[in-house]
Amino acid sequence: GQSTLNMIKNKPLFGLGFGSFPLNYLYYQADFLSQKPDYLKYNTKAAEAHNEYLQTWSEMGIIGLLFFLLFIYLFYHHSIKIIRGLEKKEEKIILIGLISGITITLFHGMFSFPLHIPATSAAFWFIVGLTVVLEDMFLKKDRNNKFIKYRRIFFYSGNNKIIFNIFKTIIIIIIIFFMITLINTLIIKPYIAEIYHFSGMRDSVDKNYEKALSNFEYSAQLDNYNGRNLNALGITYYNLKIYDKAEQVLQRAKHYITDVNTFYNLGMLYS
């Protein structure tokens, strides 16, 4: 909401840095709450903005947002052009169905954060990739399609073919590298961290703090800016009477999560 808009206002061009929203949110929220002290302030979550476009703008600036919107525009422009040129009704229906799923996710992103949830994000990019592959397959089958005739004349004649193939290979490598990095950072690592976090919680309930410590340490290593992981790790250090590390981790945790237990345990350390 307002805190995200304040982030954008502060760094509108280049943003605060990719993946930095959880790191900065609480500071901006504190400023907002100081102006509106009656606002509900004990039920907070700093991981997402509940708007994919505003969060992209706050993290990557207007330049990053424009690149994302350009990708969306080019995808729809290309897809609509192909669908209009296809002759088979079945092929059109398949592509329209896939693009509808993509559209729903993008619309949902105006009110939530589907691209930051492992399941929906993986499904979204899978459908995007599947749509592109099917479009290319349908084009090759449809010899009368005006789009593919133009593509053959322009891209596959003489030197243009060599240049296009080199350019296409470079672009594909860059996209694959970017997608692998993005998926690993935003989906795979946080998802595995969640698994180890809940394993640690089960161990803590059983008072097996040594085993819990191992799980929480690995969880925090995978998702180092997750306040919940750091909070659990700090509390486990406290239970094992490793007070210096407990203080260090809990001090970090309070920057990424609003949890009364974090301050309670810090208070216990100082008492």
Helices and strands as residue ranges (DSSP letters): H 2-10, H 21-35, H 52-85, H 89-108, G 114-116, H 118-141, H 146-155, H 159-183, I 184-188, H 189-205, H 209-222, H 227-239, H 243-253, H 260-270
